[in-house]
Amino acid sequence: MAEAQPAGDGPAPGWNGRSGNAWVDKQAVLDGMLQPLEDLLVEAVAPQDGDRVLDVGCGTGATTLALARRVGAQGRCVGVDISEAVIAAARVRAGREGLPVGFVHADAEEYAFEPASFDAVASRFGVMFFGDPVRAFANLRRAAHDGGRLCFVSWRGIEENPFMSTAQRAAAPLLPDLPAHRPSGPGQFGLADPDLIRRVLAGSGWSGAGLRPVDVECTLPEAELVGYFTRLGALGLALPGVDERTRARVVETVRAAFEPFVDGAQVRFTAACWLVSARAGEPRRR
């Protein structure tokens, strides 16, 4: 599936419609907000000169480009995402920087990557949306050579990430049809359960799984807060279908609910995540 949508879950078709377009429009804000997690991921992957790295759920390409800056001219980074809009934006960014990168518009669960073609598989919030996680991670395992490394960041539980559910909780009384966050299954918190992560990795050919809880402070400008929660996530998908009076009430209510996170000109929150690592084990014999 595509990279995560910080304001909440969204149906898959949205990534090739309103959700994908909103991510592109808010690219600079989201890149700034998620920069600390990009830095965390890149340091954990530790790409070397000449490495070939696959970035899953790459979005508009920030993480792919950050990894590409580390692999040098002899390396290669490939970003894959289900959203055509974000892939188009990523290609524009890569063209400006002239880095050794490529982008693929595809579902990473299904796409036929060249076998054993990557030294590392990485993702920042891009692997929680798979309909069949074991099948998806097995597909990514086939893309890595034996001993290749896997490193990704995923959200811990919704109860540990109150910022992520604030918009939906606050808007729910005014928008009864607004879908709630799903605590399990494909979605933003689809890999919150550490035991599930271990089972998925073990069942898909990855070994030596390591999970480290990380709590990372993220910020965005207060001036961008309303644009953030009205464009992204389930609320962003719902608002275009409501009348102006209801919209105004929702915006006022939700903005007030975010007040505990506002610190002057900045909005601050803690991203409670898992930093997950593993190695590609030997292929299973039939």
C-alpha positions, 0 to 999 in steps of 0.5 A: 500500500501507499505510505501512511497518511498521518491524519488517519486511515484512508481507503486505497482508492483515495491514494489515486484521488483526493488523498494522493493529491492532498499529500502532494499539495502538503508535501513541504509541510509533511516533509518537515513534520516527518523529517526526524523520522526520515533521519532515524530511518536513514541512519538505521538503514546505514546505506553504503556506497554502491548499495541498491535500496528499495523504499516502500511506500515512498510517497513524494520521494523524500526518504528515497532521495535521502537514501540516494544521497548516501549510496553514491553514483554507483548505487541505486535507490528505487521508490515504489508507491501505489499513488500515481500522484505522489510518484509523479511528484517524486520523479520531478524532485529526483529530476531536480537533484540528479540523483541515482533514483527511480520510481515505480507506480505499483502495489508493493504487495503484488509488483514483480521486483527483479529477484535478489536485486536489492541490498536493503528494503526500507520504509517510513510508514509504508508497510502497514496497509498491506491486505496480506502482510505475509504475502507482501513481506515475502514479495519484498524478501524476494526482492532482496538478496540473501542476507539483505537487510530490512528496516522500517518505521511503523506506528505503535498503538493508537493509544500511544499516539493521541495526536493521530486520532485527535481530528477524528475523535473531535469531529465524530459527534458532528460527522456520524458517518466518519470512519473510526481509526482501526486498531488492527488490520490494514491501516495506519496502526496495522503493525502496532502489535509487536507480536504480529510484526514478528509473526509476519516477518518470520512467515515471510522469510525474514530472520533476526527481527529486532523491534525498538520502541522510539519516541520522536518529537515532530513539529509543524507550523501552527499556521499549517494545522487547519490545512493539515487536518482538513486535507488529510486522513478520513476527515480530509476525505469527508469534509468536501461532502458537507455543507459550509455551516457544518464544515465551519463547526467541524473546523472550529471544534477540531482546531480547539481539540488540537490546542494541547499540542500547540506551543506558540507558533509550533504544533508539537507531538510525539510519534510513538513508533517501532523501528524494525530491522531484520535480515533476508533469510535463505529462501524456503525449499519446496 
